[in-house]
Every structure is written in C-alpha cells, then in structure tokens.
Amino acid sequence: MSRSLRLVFAGTPEFAAVHLQALIDAGYPIAAVYTQPDRPAGRGQKLAMSPVKQLALSHGIPVQQPPTLRDPAAQATLAALEPDLLVVVAYGLILPQVVLDIPRLGCINSHASLLPRWRGAAPIQRALEAGDAESGVTVMRMEAGLDTGPMLSKVTTPLTATDTGGSLHDRLAALGAAAVVQALPGLAAGRLPGEVQDASLAPN
C-alpha cells in the first residue's frame, strides 16, 4: 500500500476527527488540516477549537481555518500545498468547483448515509427518524452538487431499536474511517472509477 499520497484533510466535528486519526494511524502524510474557525462554546462562550483542530495540533499538523473557500487567497493557500487528494468529512463549508479542481486526484467525502438516501445535513438523525432498517457510510468523489458525486464504496450496518443518535454516530465514524483508508490505494492506482448515483432513489 502506497503511503506517498500527499493528503489535505478538511473536517470539523468528532465524526471527522475519527477519520483523521485513522489516516494518521495508517501512515499517510497530512500536509495540512482545514477546519471551521474557532467558535464560542460553553457557559462562558469562550472560543473553542474543533475536535479536528485539537487532534491536528497534537500531531503537529498545520491547521487552516478560512471562514470561506470562495476567497481567492484561501484557494491559493490550498493550491500551494500541492495536494494529491483532499479528504473531506463533515467540514461544514461549501467547496466551489475551483477548489474541487485543485488536488491532482480530486476530492473525496465520507458521508454518513447510504447515498443517494439522506443527502445533505443530519443524515444520522434522518435515518433514525425515518425508521430505516439500515444505515451506513458512503465514500464518494465530490462534485459541485450536494452529496451527488460518484460512489467509491459503501459500508452498511443494521439499525436496531436500541440505536440512538450517539451510538449510530460512533459506529458510522469508525466504519467511515476504515472505508476511507481502504479506498486510498485504489484511488492512487486509478482503480476506483465510482458508481453514478441513481437520483430517483433520493427522498424528496
């Protein structure tokens, strides 16, 4: 398995931090981490670092926190990193096409649903509220549409009556992290063309 891929990681909450830790553990070099700007949190409303930023700093990985990636200066900073691949997990910012085009191998996303079901925000809660029999994670190539890109891999897990948002979150974070790591060798070798989503299967 090649470890020569130069990655940039973009994510913010704990779900994303699990993925970042898996990439670090697998030995992939992370040129930089992108995460949301620090936000006020807690009773004192002090600025708090995201879980992804905390993890990156603990491993000495440079952190970028632009408020938007539509700014040409932010785009230039990313381009200067010369990433082979941008791995995006629950980042929270829209990536314009110019950003999607920067990495040599494009951008991939780990999304906590079995696409095309539950595109967009809060897929874990939506699956539970709908009473779905199963959930999972889809690793996909990113394009300009919201969670519409070709699917590279899927992992599924049955939902039970005892599942909560917290238990499903933790299970999907672990499954997604492993799926991303497993997808990277095929991506690097050009062996993961991706399966086009059937938009007719997406809930209205």
N, CA, C and O of each residue as an XYZ file, in Angstrom:
816
protein
N       0.843     -1.195      0.000
C       0.000      0.000      0.000
C       0.880      1.247      0.000
O       1.803      1.380      0.803
N       0.565      2.163     -0.931
C       1.377      3.374     -1.036
C       1.050      4.352      0.082
O      -0.117      4.576      0.405
N       2.077      4.922      0.660
C       1.887      5.989      1.652
C       2.389      7.309      1.069
O       2.583      8.279      1.802
N       2.598      7.346     -0.237
C       3.196      8.533     -0.842
C       2.162      9.590     -1.191
O       2.524     10.694     -1.596
N       0.871      9.268     -1.039
C      -0.152     10.264     -1.317
C       0.002     11.448     -0.378
O       0.135     11.278      0.834
N      -0.017     12.643     -0.944
C       0.045     13.860     -0.140
C      -1.392     14.322      0.092
O      -2.059     14.790     -0.830
N      -1.856     14.186      1.325
C      -3.246     14.469      1.638
C      -3.409     15.822      2.318
O      -2.535     16.282      3.053
N      -4.549     16.441      2.051
C      -5.054     17.529      2.880
C      -6.401     17.054      3.407
O      -7.201     16.490      2.660
N      -6.649     17.279      4.684
C      -7.885     16.818      5.319
C      -8.730     18.022      5.701
O      -8.213     19.012      6.219
N     -10.042     17.938      5.444
C     -10.964     19.009      5.823
C     -12.115     18.419      6.616
O     -12.857     17.581      6.104
N     -12.270     18.846      7.857
C     -13.347     18.351      8.701
C     -13.413     19.158      9.981
O     -12.507     19.938     10.274
N     -14.472     18.978     10.742
C     -14.648     19.799     11.934
C     -15.023     19.010     13.195
O     -14.289     19.095     14.179
N     -16.137     18.237     13.221
C     -16.574     17.636     14.486
C     -15.854     16.329     14.803
O     -14.941     15.913     14.091
N     -16.284     15.700     15.881
C     -15.681     14.440     16.328
C     -15.770     13.357     15.253
O     -14.837     12.570     15.091
N     -16.878     13.309     14.520
C     -17.029     12.331     13.433
C     -15.853     12.430     12.466
O     -15.319     11.412     12.024
N     -15.454     13.650     12.141
C     -14.329     13.862     11.238
C     -13.001     13.523     11.905
O     -12.100     12.988     11.258
N     -12.874     13.828     13.188
C     -11.621     13.557     13.897
C     -11.298     12.066     13.910
O     -10.129     11.685     13.849
N     -12.322     11.222     13.989
C     -12.096      9.773     13.932
C     -11.455      9.393     12.594
O     -10.552      8.558     12.550
N     -11.918     10.001     11.521
C     -11.337      9.746     10.201
C      -9.885     10.225     10.131
O      -9.014      9.523      9.618
N      -9.640     11.420     10.650
C      -8.280     11.957     10.619
C      -7.331     11.053     11.402
O      -6.212     10.792     10.960
N      -7.774     10.578     12.556
C      -6.928      9.695     13.353
C      -6.601      8.415     12.584
O      -5.477      7.918     12.663
N      -7.565      7.879     11.844
C      -7.333      6.657     11.075
C      -6.296      6.887      9.980
O      -5.459      6.021      9.727
N      -6.348      8.046      9.332
C      -5.358      8.357      8.292
C      -3.967      8.525      8.895
O      -2.976      8.087      8.310
N      -3.894      9.158     10.063
C      -2.610      9.311     10.755
C      -2.064      7.934     11.137
O      -0.885      7.644     10.934
N      -2.940      7.091     11.695
C      -2.522      5.755     12.127
C      -2.053      4.909     10.949
O      -1.170      4.064     11.101
N      -2.645      5.135      9.771
C      -2.288      4.368      8.580
C      -0.989      4.866      7.946
O      -0.475      4.253      7.011
N      -0.465      5.977      8.458
C       0.826      6.457      7.984
C       0.789      7.403      6.808
O       1.819      7.665      6.186
N      -0.390      7.923      6.494
C      -0.463      8.857      5.371
C       0.010     10.249      5.797
O      -0.402     10.740      6.847
N       0.864     10.886      5.004
C       1.291     12.244      5.335
C       0.155     13.247      5.112
O      -0.449     13.283      4.040
N      -0.123     14.045      6.116
C      -1.171     15.070      6.046
C      -0.481     16.418      5.938
O       0.114     16.888      6.907
N      -0.553     17.045      4.767
C       0.141     18.313      4.553
C      -0.474     19.436      5.371
O       0.230     20.335      5.830
N      -1.787     19.384      5.553
C      -2.486     20.408      6.335
C      -3.887     19.918      6.643
O      -4.411     19.029      5.973
N      -4.484     20.506      7.660
C      -5.865     20.241      8.020
C      -6.650     21.538      7.910
O      -6.202     22.592      8.363
N      -7.820     21.446      7.306
C      -8.746     22.571      7.225
C      -9.924     22.282      8.149
O     -10.479     21.183      8.131
N     -10.301     23.264      8.950
C     -11.415     23.094      9.863
C     -12.100     24.440     10.054
O     -11.542     25.485      9.723
N     -13.317     24.402     10.592
C     -14.064     25.638     10.790
C     -13.360     26.546     11.792
O     -12.659     26.060     12.679
N     -13.537     27.850     11.662
C     -12.980     28.769     12.655
C     -13.461     28.432     14.060
O     -14.558     27.905     14.244
N     -12.616     28.747     15.059
C     -12.994     28.515     16.453
C     -14.308     29.230     16.759
O     -14.550     30.343     16.291
N     -15.157     28.561     17.561
C     -16.482     29.100     17.868
C     -16.646     29.269     19.379
O     -16.049     28.519     20.152
N     -17.453     30.250     19.806
C     -17.763     30.355     21.229
C     -18.518     29.121     21.700
O     -19.410     28.636     21.004
N     -18.168     28.611     22.876
C     -18.822     27.409     23.387
C     -18.891     27.461     24.902
O     -18.086     28.130     25.550
N     -19.869     26.743     25.464
C     -19.993     26.650     26.912
C     -20.622     27.887     27.540
O     -20.963     28.853     26.857
N     -20.761     27.828     28.829
C     -21.429     28.913     29.555
C     -20.664     30.227     29.421
O     -21.265     31.298     29.332
N     -19.333     30.135     29.407
C     -18.543     31.353     29.297
C     -18.368     31.857     27.884
O     -17.796     32.925     27.665
N     -18.868     31.078     26.906
C     -18.769     31.450     25.492
C     -17.331     31.773     25.082
O     -17.082     32.700     24.311
N     -16.397     30.990     25.613
C     -15.002     31.138     25.200
C     -14.794     30.429     23.868
O     -15.456     29.436     23.567
N     -13.863     30.954     23.076
C     -13.578     30.335     21.790
C     -13.045     28.923     22.012
O     -12.141     28.709     22.820
N     -13.613     27.967     21.288
C     -13.225     26.569     21.433
C     -12.739     26.026     20.093
O     -13.316     26.323     19.047
N     -11.682     25.234     20.135
C     -11.166     24.583     18.939
C     -12.036     23.386     18.591
O     -12.572     22.722     19.477
N     -12.173     23.113     17.305
C     -12.912     21.927     16.884
C     -12.127     20.672     17.258
O     -10.910     20.738     17.429
N     -12.809     19.522     17.387
C     -12.090     18.267     17.645
C     -11.009     17.985     16.609
O      -9.949     17.460     16.949
N     -11.264     18.327     15.359
C     -10.267     18.097     14.306
C      -9.038     18.983     14.523
O      -7.909     18.522     14.356
N      -9.247     20.242     14.891
C      -8.110     21.121     15.138
C      -7.290     20.627     16.322
O      -6.061     20.620     16.262
N      -7.955     20.216     17.394
C      -7.243     19.711     18.566
C      -6.366     18.516     18.204
O      -5.218     18.421     18.637
N      -6.927     17.601     17.399
C      -6.176     16.404     17.006
C      -5.001     16.770     16.105
O      -3.895     16.259     16.283
N      -5.241     17.656     15.137
C      -4.171     18.057     14.218
C      -3.006     18.694     14.979
O      -1.846     18.354     14.743
N      -3.316     19.612     15.885
C      -2.262     20.289     16.629
C      -1.478     19.309     17.502
O      -0.270     19.462     17.682
N      -2.166     18.306     18.041
C      -1.481     17.329     18.893
C      -0.497     16.480     18.094
O       0.411     15.872     18.660
N      -0.684     16.444     16.775
C       0.225     15.687     15.900
C       1.137     16.607     15.080
O       1.845     16.150     14.183
N       1.114     17.893     15.393
C       1.988     18.821     14.698
C       1.611     19.081     13.261
O       2.467     19.441     12.453
N       0.331     18.904     12.922
C      -0.124     19.136     11.548
C      -0.600     20.581     11.419
O      -1.390     21.039     12.246
N      -0.135     21.311     10.397
C      -0.580     22.695     10.215
C      -2.098     22.780     10.029
O      -2.703     21.928      9.378
N      -2.696     23.813     10.606
C      -4.154     23.986     10.564
C      -4.502     25.287      9.849
O      -3.918     26.335     10.126
N      -5.456     25.209      8.933
C      -6.003     26.372      8.247
C      -7.482     26.501      8.615
O      -8.200     25.502      8.655
N      -7.940     27.730      8.884
C      -9.327     27.942      9.286
C      -9.973     29.108      8.534
O     -10.477     30.041      9.159
N      -9.963     29.064      7.210
C     -10.595     30.169      6.474
C     -12.113     30.162      6.694
O     -12.721     29.094      6.750
N     -12.724     31.340      6.818
C     -14.179     31.389      7.002
C     -14.938     30.962      5.752
O     -16.113     30.604      5.824
N     -14.261     31.000      4.603
C     -14.862     30.572      3.343
C     -13.753     30.104      2.408
O     -12.612     30.556      2.504
N     -14.103     29.191      1.502
C     -13.149     28.771      0.478
C     -13.479     29.403     -0.876
O     -12.956     28.994     -1.913
N     -14.347     30.397     -0.842
C     -14.640     31.154     -2.067
C     -13.660     32.314     -2.252
O     -13.653     32.971     -3.293
N     -12.847     32.553     -1.248
C     -11.867     33.635     -1.281
C     -10.644     33.195     -2.094
O     -10.064     32.150     -1.799
N     -10.245     33.956     -3.095
C      -9.084     33.575     -3.918
C      -7.809     33.367     -3.102
O      -6.990     32.517     -3.453
N      -7.629     34.123     -2.028
C      -6.430     33.947     -1.212
C      -6.436     32.578     -0.532
O      -5.402     31.914     -0.467
N      -7.597     32.154     -0.024
C      -7.703     30.835      0.599
C      -7.472     29.737     -0.427
O      -6.851     28.717     -0.128
N      -7.970     29.948     -1.629
C      -7.770     28.972     -2.698
C      -6.291     28.864     -3.067
O      -5.783     27.772     -3.322
N      -5.614     29.999     -3.092
C      -4.190     29.999     -3.414
C      -3.375     29.280     -2.346
O      -2.408     28.585     -2.656
N      -3.771     29.451     -1.083
C      -3.081     28.762      0.008
C      -3.206     27.252     -0.142
O      -2.231     26.523      0.041
N      -4.404     26.785     -0.474
C      -4.614     25.357     -0.674
C      -3.815     24.851     -1.878
O      -3.187     23.794     -1.810
N      -3.842     25.597     -2.961
C      -3.115     25.173     -4.164
C      -1.617     25.074     -3.908
O      -0.943     24.210     -4.467
N      -1.097     25.959     -3.064
C       0.335     25.958     -2.765
C       0.766     24.697     -2.020
O       1.945     24.343     -2.025
N      -0.191     24.019     -1.377
C       0.120     22.772     -0.668
C       0.339     21.607     -1.641
O       0.898     20.576     -1.268
N      -0.104     21.781     -2.877
C       0.036     20.766     -3.924
C      -0.458     19.394     -3.465
O       0.284     18.416     -3.548
N      -1.704     19.310     -2.981
C      -2.206     18.019     -2.503
C      -2.511     17.067     -3.656
O      -2.929     17.485     -4.736
N      -2.289     15.769     -3.399
C      -2.750     14.759     -4.347
C      -4.246     14.545     -4.191
O      -4.952     14.299     -5.168
N      -4.724     14.641     -2.957
C      -6.122     14.338     -2.669
C      -6.583     15.157     -1.470
O      -5.843     15.337     -0.502
N      -7.819     15.651     -1.547
C      -8.443     16.323     -0.411
C      -9.502     15.387      0.148
O     -10.431     15.001     -0.562
N      -9.367     15.021      1.417
C     -10.330     14.156      2.099
C     -11.226     15.043      2.956
O     -10.747     15.733      3.856
N     -12.526     15.023      2.674
C     -13.473     15.919      3.334
C     -14.468     15.104      4.155
O     -15.097     14.182      3.635
N     -14.610     15.442      5.430
C     -15.544     14.738      6.313
C     -16.223     15.759      7.222
O     -15.588     16.328      8.110
N     -17.514     15.987      6.996
C     -18.281     16.887      7.879
C     -17.534     18.203      8.105
O     -17.373     18.655      9.239
N     -17.089     18.798      7.020
C     -16.313     20.040      7.113
C     -17.210     21.221      7.440
O     -16.886     22.020      8.318
N     -18.326     21.338      6.750
C     -19.266     22.419      7.055
C     -19.156     23.634      6.165
O     -19.904     24.596      6.339
N     -18.229     23.612      5.203
C     -18.130     24.697      4.229
C     -18.340     24.144      2.822
O     -17.942     23.019      2.522
N     -18.966     24.942      1.969
C     -19.148     24.565      0.572
C     -17.807     24.680     -0.157
O     -17.081     25.662      0.004
N     -17.496     23.671     -0.954
C     -16.279     23.701     -1.771
C     -16.650     24.078     -3.200
O     -17.292     23.290     -3.894
N     -16.256     25.272     -3.655
C     -16.553     25.653     -5.033
C     -15.744     24.809     -6.016
O     -14.772     24.153     -5.639
N     -16.156     24.836     -7.266
C     -15.521     23.985     -8.271
C     -14.018     24.238     -8.383
O     -13.251     23.302     -8.608
N     -13.598     25.472     -8.229
C     -12.169     25.780     -8.339
C     -11.373     25.048     -7.261
O     -10.229     24.658     -7.496
N     -11.962     24.858     -6.087
C     -11.293     24.106     -5.015
C     -11.315     22.621     -5.320
O     -10.318     21.931     -5.113
N     -12.441     22.119     -5.811
C     -12.531     20.696     -6.162
C     -11.498     20.312     -7.217
O     -11.063     19.163     -7.282
N     -11.113     21.278     -8.035
C     -10.176     21.008     -9.129
C      -8.710     21.094     -8.708
O      -7.831     20.748     -9.498
N      -8.424     21.543     -7.490
C      -7.032     21.757     -7.085
C      -6.256     20.455     -6.892
O      -5.177     20.318     -7.468
N      -6.756     19.483     -6.105
C      -5.952     18.271     -5.875
C      -5.793     17.445     -7.147
O      -6.706     17.378     -7.970
N      -4.654     16.830     -7.299
C      -4.347     16.038     -8.501
C      -5.370     14.925     -8.724
O      -5.761     14.649     -9.858
N      -5.798     14.292     -7.635
C      -6.757     13.185     -7.731
C      -8.168     13.606     -7.319
O      -9.047     12.758     -7.166
N      -8.388     14.897     -7.140
C      -9.708     15.378     -6.782
C      -9.969     15.349     -5.287
O      -9.042     15.361     -4.476
N     -11.247     15.309     -4.937
C     -11.674     15.360     -3.541
C     -12.635     14.212     -3.269
O     -13.490     13.897     -4.097
N     -12.491     13.590     -2.103
C     -13.433     12.561     -1.700
C     -14.078     12.955     -0.383
O     -13.526     13.732      0.395
N     -15.268     12.394     -0.152
C     -16.044     12.725      1.033
C     -16.569     11.447      1.670
O     -16.991     10.528      0.968
N     -16.543     11.385      2.990
C     -17.175     10.300      3.737
C     -18.474     10.840      4.310
O     -18.468     11.727      5.163
N     -19.604     10.291      3.826
C     -20.922     10.810      4.200
C     -21.693      9.733      4.958
O     -21.733      8.578      4.532
N     -22.304     10.109      6.076
C     -22.911      9.150      6.990
C     -24.315      8.720      6.578
O     -25.258      8.814      7.365
N     -24.448      8.247      5.334
C     -25.698      7.632      4.888
C     -25.393      6.751      3.693
O     -24.302      6.801      3.125
N     -26.376      5.941      3.321
C     -26.250      5.104      2.134
C     -26.816      5.890      0.959
O     -27.995      5.782      0.624
N     -25.955      6.674      0.350
C     -26.402      7.531     -0.743
C     -27.011      6.695     -1.874
O     -26.621      5.549     -2.099
N     -27.993      7.308     -2.589
C     -28.425      8.711     -2.522
C     -29.421      9.035     -1.396
O     -29.961     10.140     -1.347
N     -29.661      8.079     -0.498
C     -30.567      8.372      0.618
C     -29.885      9.303      1.607
O     -28.724      9.111      1.969
N     -30.620     10.305      2.032
C     -30.206     11.257      3.060
C     -28.950     12.039      2.684
O     -27.968     12.077      3.426
N     -29.013     12.653      1.521
C     -28.013     13.659      1.182
C     -28.181     14.855      2.116
O     -29.231     15.034      2.733
N     -27.131     15.670      2.211
C     -27.242     16.897      2.984
C     -27.004     16.706      4.468
O     -26.322     15.774      4.895
N     -27.586     17.618      5.249
C     -27.281     17.690      6.677
C     -28.022     16.629      7.484
O     -29.066     16.130      7.064
N     -27.474     16.296      8.635
C     -28.086     15.430      9.651
C     -28.530     14.073      9.124
O     -29.639     13.644      9.440
N     -27.719     13.382      8.339
C     -28.156     12.081      7.803
C     -28.368     11.022      8.875
O     -29.222     10.151      8.711
N     -27.612     11.075      9.970
C     -27.768     10.084     11.037
C     -29.147     10.223     11.680
O     -29.860      9.234     11.849
N     -29.516     11.444     12.034
C     -30.816     11.684     12.663
C     -31.958     11.362     11.702
O     -32.990     10.834     12.117
N     -31.781     11.674     10.436
C     -32.852     11.445      9.465
C     -33.104      9.953      9.267
O     -34.252      9.534      9.117
N     -32.039      9.145      9.266
C     -32.210      7.698      9.120
C     -32.966      7.122     10.313
O     -33.841      6.273     10.146
N     -32.631      7.583     11.516
C     -33.314      7.088     12.715
C     -34.775      7.534     12.742
O     -35.662      6.739     13.052
N     -35.023      8.794     12.419
C     -36.389      9.312     12.452
C     -37.283      8.625     11.423
O     -38.486      8.477     11.640
N     -36.688      8.205     10.296
C     -37.465      7.552      9.244
C     -37.695      6.069      9.529
O     -38.454      5.408      8.821
N     -37.035      5.547     10.572
C     -37.183      4.137     10.880
C     -36.497      3.223      9.886
O     -36.945      2.098      9.669
N     -35.415      3.689      9.278
C     -34.694      2.874      8.301
C     -34.201      1.570      8.935
O     -33.854      1.529     10.116
N     -34.178      0.512      8.131
C     -33.702     -0.780      8.618
C     -32.183     -0.836      8.701
O     -31.622     -1.622      9.464
N     -31.523      0.002      7.911
C     -30.061      0.021      7.921
C     -29.558      1.421      7.611
O     -30.277      2.259      7.067
N     -28.323      1.643      7.969
C     -27.641      2.891      7.647
C     -26.244      2.511      7.188
O     -25.964      1.340      6.934
N     -25.383      3.486      7.085
C     -24.029      3.195      6.645
C     -23.292      4.453      6.261
O     -23.721      5.567      6.559
N     -22.174      4.252      5.595
C     -21.338      5.357      5.139
C     -21.033      5.157      3.663
O     -20.769      4.042      3.213
N     -21.074      6.246      2.922
C     -20.697      6.224      1.519
C     -19.462      7.096      1.327
O     -19.450      8.261      1.728
N     -18.425      6.533      0.716
C     -17.254      7.306      0.309
C     -17.444      7.641     -1.159
O     -17.634      6.748     -1.984
N     -17.394      8.919     -1.486
C     -17.697      9.346     -2.863
C     -16.722     10.400     -3.337
O     -16.065     11.084     -2.552
N     -16.655     10.500     -4.640
C     -15.950     11.629     -5.250
C     -16.834     12.860     -5.151
O     -18.045     12.783     -5.361
N     -16.237     13.976     -4.838
C     -17.026     15.186     -4.691
C     -17.166     15.914     -6.018
O     -16.239     15.962     -6.827
N     -18.356     16.482     -6.219
C     -18.616     17.367     -7.343
C     -19.405     18.549     -6.816
O     -19.660     18.645     -5.615
N     -19.790     19.447     -7.704
C     -20.396     20.699     -7.255
C     -21.740     20.498     -6.552
O     -22.102     21.298     -5.688
N     -22.490     19.442     -6.906
C     -23.770     19.184     -6.259
C     -23.597     18.719     -4.828
O     -22.505     18.308     -4.437
N     -24.671     18.781     -4.033
C     -24.626     18.395     -2.624
C     -24.741     16.877     -2.494
O     -25.823     16.315     -2.664
N     -23.623     16.217     -2.193
C     -23.588     14.765     -1.979
C     -24.106     14.000     -3.201
O     -24.810     13.001     -3.053
N     -23.765     14.457     -4.390
C     -24.274     13.842     -5.617
C     -23.199     13.093     -6.406
O     -23.507     12.503     -7.442
N     -21.951     13.100     -5.945
C     -20.849     12.554     -6.730
C     -20.847     11.040     -6.825
O     -21.571     10.376     -6.083
N     -20.033     10.473     -7.739
C     -19.929      9.026     -7.910
C     -19.476      8.343     -6.624
O     -18.588      8.836     -5.928
N     -20.092      7.206     -6.314
C     -19.817      6.476     -5.084
C     -18.645      5.521     -5.288
O     -18.631      4.736     -6.236
N     -17.669      5.596     -4.397
C     -16.482      4.750     -4.483
C     -16.633      3.490     -3.645
O     -16.164      2.425     -4.047
N     -17.273      3.589     -2.498
C     -17.517      2.417     -1.652
C     -18.636      2.718     -0.681
O     -18.912      3.875     -0.363
N     -19.284      1.649     -0.211
C     -20.339      1.750      0.802
C     -20.119      0.685      1.858
O     -19.722     -0.440      1.552
N     -20.377      1.046      3.091
C     -20.416      0.065      4.179
C     -21.759      0.234      4.881
O     -22.221      1.354      5.098
N     -22.374     -0.880      5.230
C     -23.705     -0.828      5.834
C     -23.679     -1.404      7.237
O     -22.803     -2.192      7.593
N     -24.668     -0.987      8.027
C     -24.848     -1.520      9.373
C     -26.341     -1.539      9.667
O     -27.036     -0.567      9.368
N     -26.851     -2.627     10.248
C     -28.278     -2.667     10.577
C     -28.602     -1.708     11.711
O     -27.780     -1.474     12.597
N     -29.797     -1.160     11.674
C     -30.274     -0.316     12.768
C     -31.178     -1.142     13.671
O     -32.000     -1.927     13.199
N     -31.014     -0.955     14.961
C     -31.814     -1.698     15.935
C     -32.665     -0.737     16.755
O     -32.486      0.480     16.703
N     -33.582     -1.304     17.503
C     -34.490     -0.485     18.318
C     -33.750      0.260     19.407
O     -34.251      1.255     19.930
N     -32.556     -0.210     19.756
C     -31.800      0.434     20.838
C     -30.843      1.506     20.319
O     -30.195      2.191     21.110
N     -30.750      1.655     19.004
C     -29.822      2.651     18.461
C     -30.276      4.064     18.791
O     -31.464      4.383     18.747
N     -29.310      4.897     19.121
C     -29.545      6.321     19.349
C     -28.670      7.104     18.368
O     -27.844      6.530     17.659
N     -28.864      8.408     18.342
C     -28.000      9.225     17.505
C     -26.542      9.067     17.893
O     -25.662      9.045     17.033
N     -26.290      8.956     19.193
C     -24.916      8.810     19.666
C     -24.299      7.481     19.287
O     -23.160      7.434     18.825
N     -25.046      6.389     19.479
C     -24.480      5.071     19.173
C     -24.249      4.914     17.678
O     -23.234      4.355     17.261
N     -25.190      5.408     16.863
C     -25.029      5.295     15.415
C     -23.892      6.193     14.934
O     -23.129      5.805     14.049
N     -23.776      7.378     15.504
C     -22.671      8.285     15.167
C     -21.340      7.587     15.360
O     -20.491      7.606     14.468
N     -21.150      6.969     16.519
C     -19.863      6.359     16.822
C     -19.576      5.176     15.902
O     -18.438      4.978     15.476
N     -20.609      4.392     15.597
C     -20.425      3.232     14.727
C     -20.090      3.673     13.303
O     -19.196      3.112     12.668
N     -20.801      4.666     12.811
C     -20.558      5.123     11.442
C     -19.213      5.837     11.316
O     -18.560      5.753     10.276
N     -18.800      6.533     12.365
C     -17.485      7.192     12.322
C     -16.382      6.158     12.138
O     -15.471      6.353     11.334
N     -16.465      5.058     12.884
C     -15.454      4.003     12.777
C     -15.514      3.323     11.421
O     -14.479      3.061     10.807
N     -16.729      3.034     10.949
C     -16.880      2.387      9.639
C     -16.384      3.289      8.520
O     -15.700      2.830      7.604
N     -16.725      4.566      8.591
C     -16.310      5.500      7.552
C     -14.815      5.700      7.520
O     -14.216      5.770      6.447
N     -14.206      5.792      8.692
C     -12.759      5.973      8.756
C     -12.039      4.802      8.098
O     -11.096      4.996      7.330
N     -12.489      3.583      8.403
C     -11.872      2.402      7.796
C     -12.101      2.376      6.293
O     -11.207      1.996      5.537
N     -13.291      2.777      5.852
C     -13.605      2.763      4.428
C     -12.736      3.742      3.645
O     -12.295      3.435      2.538
N     -12.487      4.919      4.217
C     -11.635      5.895      3.546
C     -10.215      5.359      3.402
O      -9.622      5.451      2.327
N      -9.670      4.803      4.476
C      -8.318      4.256      4.424
C      -8.234      3.135      3.388
O      -7.250      3.037      2.656
N      -9.261      2.296      3.326
C      -9.262      1.190      2.380
C      -9.391      1.663      0.936
O      -8.924      0.988      0.018
N     -10.022      2.822      0.728
C     -10.223      3.324     -0.633
C      -8.979      3.974     -1.224
O      -8.845      4.044     -2.446
N      -8.074      4.446     -0.387
C      -6.958      5.251     -0.887
C      -6.034      4.516     -1.855
O      -5.655      5.110     -2.864
N      -5.647      3.258     -1.614
C      -4.767      2.593     -2.586
C      -5.402      2.485     -3.978
O      -4.731      2.702     -4.987
N      -6.690      2.150     -4.028
C      -7.370      2.064     -5.306
C      -7.468      3.407     -5.998
O      -7.332      3.497     -7.219
N      -7.702      4.449     -5.222
C      -7.735      5.803     -5.796
C      -6.383      6.169     -6.389
O      -6.299      6.687     -7.503
N      -5.333      5.895     -5.637
C      -3.984      6.244     -6.094
C      -3.624      5.512     -7.376
O      -2.904      6.036     -8.226
N      -4.142      4.276     -7.504
C      -3.812      3.463     -8.675
C      -4.796      3.642     -9.825
O      -4.644      3.031    -10.883
N      -5.808      4.485     -9.611
C      -6.794      4.703    -10.662
C      -7.744      3.543    -10.857
O      -8.291      3.363    -11.945
N      -7.952      2.740     -9.800
C      -8.792      1.544     -9.904
C     -10.167      1.723     -9.271
O     -10.894      0.744     -9.105
N     -10.540      2.950     -8.914
C     -11.855      3.192     -8.331
C     -12.607      4.228     -9.169
O     -12.607      5.412     -8.834
N     -13.245      3.789    -10.252
C     -13.916      4.753    -11.129
C     -15.152      5.385    -10.501
O     -15.488      6.528    -10.812
N     -15.828      4.656     -9.624
C     -17.011      5.217     -8.974
C     -18.295      4.825     -9.674
O     -18.330      4.671    -10.895
N     -19.357      4.665     -8.885
C     -20.687      4.308     -9.390
C     -21.579      5.548     -9.336
O     -21.721      6.176     -8.287
N     -22.169      5.888    -10.467
C     -23.044      7.069    -10.524
C     -24.283      6.824     -9.678
O     -24.882      5.750     -9.744
N     -24.665      7.808     -8.889
C     -25.865      7.703     -8.061
C     -27.131      7.736     -8.909
O     -27.207      8.445     -9.912
N     -28.104      6.969     -8.496
C     -29.433      7.000     -9.116
C     -30.258      8.032     -8.368
O     -30.773      7.755     -7.285
N     -30.384      9.209     -8.936
C     -31.058     10.318     -8.249
C     -32.516     10.008     -7.942
O     -33.098     10.611     -7.040
N     -33.113      9.078     -8.676
C     -34.527      8.746     -8.442
C     -34.733      8.061     -7.098
O     -35.856      7.994     -6.598
N     -33.644      7.549     -6.508
C     -33.740      6.877     -5.213
C     -33.602      7.834     -4.033
O     -33.786      7.435     -2.882
N     -33.282      9.083     -4.314
C     -33.125     10.068     -3.232
C     -34.506     10.517     -2.743
O     -35.365     10.843     -3.562
N     -34.737     10.540     -1.415
C     -36.017     11.014     -0.895
C     -36.264     12.461     -1.309
O     -35.333     13.257     -1.422
N     -37.509     12.778     -1.529
C     -37.839     14.168     -1.916
C     -37.774     15.072     -0.686
O     -38.016     16.274     -0.791
